[in-house]
Amino acid sequence: MIVDIILICVGLLGVIIAAISDIKTREVPNIVSYGLIFAGFCLRLIHSVVTHEWGYFLWGAVSFLVIFIVGNILYRTAQWGGGDTKLLMGVGIIFATTPFYLKEGIFPFIIIIIFNIAVFGAFYGLVYGIIIGLKNKKKFVAALKINYKEKKFLWEKISAISFAIIILSVSYIFIADASQKLLLSVMSALLLIFPYMLVLMRSVEKGCMYKQIPVKKLTEGDWVEENVIINKKIIYKKKKEGIEKSDITKLIEAKVQSVLVKEGIPFVPPFLMGIVYSLIFGQIIFMP
């Protein structure tokens, strides 16, 4: 189907550009994300009007809406940056349906892509964190000791995840399909090591990913980690959503030289990995 080929080409090109930009500047250009959203809606609508297959457009709209809600929750809780959220919305509508050359799977294609992105993202984040930790060994070890002593934090996570594993185990009994059982087994294993991965990544974040940068090099969305106060007057108040252009202007006018910023991990590359894997194999990773 021609429209599927066009959507795949547009989607891959957009995510590749976003990945390169994310690696170089830690920013995802809005024009790329909005371009994917616009192209996805237009191409799906045109196809549906011509062929009267309205499900093709509706699946895209539903996928976009669900990711819009989930993405904004993650953004508002400072789990994701705005660039990642908008890009995922574009991915959601572009890859909402299974391409013509792949067999329909057990799960909707966008669910397959999101799961694969999450798996690649977990391993990518772990490897990236280890590399950053090794480069800043002293700071990382010091932060690791502090975080590991936070027993309450660790055990709360383990308790919640243990409950999730029990639910997965019960589900395992009632599932006959071998591939679904394998998927549940992998999910359980990942959940078991998740608390320790979380402590590791938290230590990398606290010990190695904060730095002072000049105000003139700030870009919209950067996470400034401290309130900026001059003569007992708050020039900038820390925001979960990141700094805005108007805030940067105020800091420059107040002649603030530098601020403490949390440097994020470039997470668009796992987007590309998960999408490419899904387009080639058409199924969730680890499933036979």
C-alpha positions in Angstrom: 0.0 0.0 0.0 1.5 3.3 -1.1 0.3 5.3 1.9 2.0 2.9 4.3 5.3 3.3 2.4 5.0 7.1 2.5 4.1 7.0 6.2 7.1 4.8 7.0 9.5 6.9 5.0 8.3 10.2 6.6 8.3 8.6 10.1 11.8 7.2 9.8 13.2 10.4 8.3 11.6 12.5 11.1 12.9 10.3 13.9 16.4 10.1 12.4 16.6 13.9 12.2 15.2 14.1 15.8 17.8 11.5 17.1 20.7 13.4 15.5 19.5 16.7 17.0 18.9 15.1 20.4 22.4 13.7 20.5 24.0 17.0 19.4 21.9 19.5 21.3 19.7 17.6 23.7 16.7 19.2 21.8 14.1 17.8 19.5 13.1 20.5 16.9 9.4 21.3 17.2 9.1 21.5 13.4 10.0 17.7 13.2 7.4 16.7 15.8 4.6 18.9 14.4 5.6 17.9 10.9 5.1 14.2 11.8 1.7 14.9 13.4 0.5 17.0 10.5 1.7 14.5 7.9 0.2 11.6 9.7 -3.2 13.2 10.0 -3.2 14.5 6.4 -2.1 11.2 4.8 -4.5 9.1 6.8 -7.4 11.4 6.1 -6.7 11.5 2.4 -6.4 7.7 2.2 -9.7 7.3 4.2 -11.5 9.8 1.9 -10.4 8.1 -1.2 -10.9 4.5 -0.1 -13.7 5.0 2.5 -11.6 3.0 4.9 -12.3 5.3 7.9 -10.7 2.9 10.4 -7.3 3.9 8.9 -7.9 7.5 10.0 -9.7 6.7 13.3 -6.9 4.4 14.5 -4.5 7.2 14.0 -6.6 9.7 15.8 -7.2 7.3 18.8 -3.5 6.5 19.0 -2.6 10.2 18.9 -5.2 11.0 21.7 -4.0 8.2 24.0 -0.3 9.2 23.6 -1.3 12.8 24.0 -2.8 12.1 27.4 -0.1 9.7 28.6 2.7 11.9 27.3 1.4 15.0 29.0 1.1 13.2 32.3 4.8 12.2 32.0 5.7 15.7 30.9 3.9 17.4 33.8 5.5 15.1 36.3 8.9 15.9 34.9 9.5 12.3 33.8 9.9 13.3 30.1 10.9 16.5 28.3 8.4 18.3 26.1 10.4 17.4 22.9 10.2 13.6 23.6 6.4 13.9 24.3 5.6 15.8 21.1 7.8 13.4 19.1 6.0 10.4 20.5 2.6 11.9 19.5 3.9 12.1 15.9 5.1 8.5 16.1 1.7 7.5 17.5 -0.2 8.7 14.5 2.4 7.8 11.8 2.7 4.2 13.0 -0.8 3.7 14.4 -1.6 0.7 12.1 0.3 -2.4 11.0 2.1 -1.9 7.7 0.7 -3.9 4.8 3.7 -6.2 4.6 3.5 -7.4 8.2 1.1 -9.9 9.7 -1.4 -8.5 12.2 -0.1 -9.3 15.7 -1.8 -10.0 19.0 -1.4 -6.4 20.0 -2.1 -3.2 18.1 1.0 -2.1 16.2 1.4 1.1 18.1 1.5 -0.9 21.4 4.2 -3.1 19.9 6.2 0.0 19.0 5.8 1.6 22.4 6.8 -1.6 24.2 9.8 -2.0 22.1 10.9 1.6 22.6 10.5 1.0 26.3 12.7 -2.1 26.3 15.4 -0.5 24.1 15.1 2.7 26.2 15.7 0.7 29.5 18.9 -1.0 28.2 20.1 2.2 26.4 19.6 4.2 29.6 21.4 1.6 31.7 24.4 1.5 29.3 24.4 5.3 29.0 24.3 5.7 32.8 27.1 3.2 33.3 29.3 5.1 30.8 28.6 8.5 32.4 29.2 6.9 35.9 32.5 5.6 34.9 33.6 9.0 33.5 32.6 10.6 36.8 33.6 7.7 39.1 34.1 9.6 42.3 30.9 11.6 42.1 28.9 8.5 41.0 30.2 6.3 43.9 29.4 9.0 46.4 25.9 9.4 45.1 25.4 5.6 44.9 26.3 5.2 48.6 23.8 7.9 49.6 21.0 6.5 47.4 21.5 2.9 48.5 21.1 3.9 52.1 17.7 5.3 51.4 16.1 1.9 52.4 12.6 3.4 52.5 12.8 4.5 48.9 14.2 1.2 47.7 11.8 -1.0 49.7 8.7 1.0 48.6 9.7 0.3 45.0 10.3 -3.4 45.7 7.0 -3.8 47.4 5.1 -2.2 44.6 6.9 -4.3 42.0 6.5 -7.5 44.0 2.7 -6.9 43.9 3.0 -6.4 40.1 4.9 -9.7 39.8 2.3 -11.6 41.7 -0.4 -10.3 39.3 1.8 -11.3 36.3 2.3 -14.8 37.9 -1.4 -15.3 38.4 -2.0 -14.2 34.8 0.6 -16.7 33.7 -1.4 -19.6 35.0 -4.4 -18.7 32.8 -2.6 -17.9 29.6 -2.1 -20.8 27.2 -0.2 -19.0 24.4 3.6 -19.7 24.7 4.7 -16.4 23.3 2.5 -14.5 25.8 3.9 -16.6 28.6 7.4 -15.7 27.5 6.6 -12.1 27.4 5.2 -12.2 31.0 8.4 -14.0 32.1 10.6 -11.3 30.6 8.4 -8.6 32.2 8.7 -10.3 35.6 12.5 -10.5 35.3 12.7 -6.8 34.3 10.5 -5.8 37.2 12.8 -7.8 39.7 15.9 -5.8 38.7 14.1 -2.5 38.2 14.6 -1.2 41.8 18.3 -1.7 41.6 18.5 -0.1 38.1 16.5 2.8 39.5 19.0 3.3 42.3 21.8 3.1 39.7 20.2 5.7 37.4 19.3 7.9 40.3 22.9 7.9 41.4 24.1 8.8 37.9 21.6 11.6 37.8 22.4 13.1 41.2 26.2 12.6 40.9 27.0 13.2 37.3 24.2 15.1 35.4 24.1 18.5 37.1 26.3 21.3 35.8 26.6 25.1 35.8 26.0 26.5 32.4 26.0 30.2 31.1 22.6 31.7 31.0 23.1 32.7 27.4 23.4 29.0 26.4 20.0 28.1 28.0 17.3 26.9 25.7 13.6 26.6 26.3 12.7 23.4 28.3 16.1 23.2 30.1 15.6 22.0 33.7 17.1 24.7 35.9 17.4 23.0 39.3 17.5 25.9 41.7 15.6 29.1 42.4 17.5 32.2 41.3 17.4 34.9 44.0 19.0 38.3 43.8 18.7 40.8 46.7 16.0 38.6 48.2 14.0 38.8 45.1 13.1 35.6 43.1 14.2 36.1 39.5 13.4 32.6 38.5 11.4 29.9 40.4 12.1 26.3 39.6 9.5 24.7 37.2 8.8 21.0 36.5 8.2 21.8 32.9 11.5 23.5 32.4 12.6 27.1 31.8 10.7 29.3 29.3 12.0 31.9 26.9 10.6 34.7 29.0 12.5 33.4 32.0 15.8 33.3 30.1 15.2 36.9 29.1 14.6 37.9 32.8 17.8 36.1 33.8 19.9 37.9 31.1 18.4 41.3 32.1 19.2 40.6 35.7 22.8 39.9 34.6 22.8 36.3 36.0 26.0 34.6 34.7 25.2 30.9 35.1 22.6 28.5 36.6 22.6 24.9 37.7 21.0 22.7 35.0 20.1 19.0 35.0 21.4 17.5 31.8 19.0 15.0 30.3 19.8 11.7 28.5 19.2 11.9 24.8 16.3 9.4 24.6 15.3 9.7 20.9 17.9 7.1 19.7 15.9 4.3 21.5 12.8 5.6 19.7 14.5 4.9 16.5 15.7 1.5 17.6 12.3 0.4 18.8 10.6 1.6 15.6 13.1 0.0 13.3 12.8 -3.3 15.2 9.0 -3.2 15.0 9.0 -2.4 11.3 11.3 -5.4 10.5 9.9 -8.0 12.8 6.3 -6.7 13.5 6.3 -8.1 17.0 7.3 -7.3 20.6 10.9 -8.0 21.3 11.7 -11.3 23.1 8.5 -12.9 21.6 9.2 -15.9 19.3 
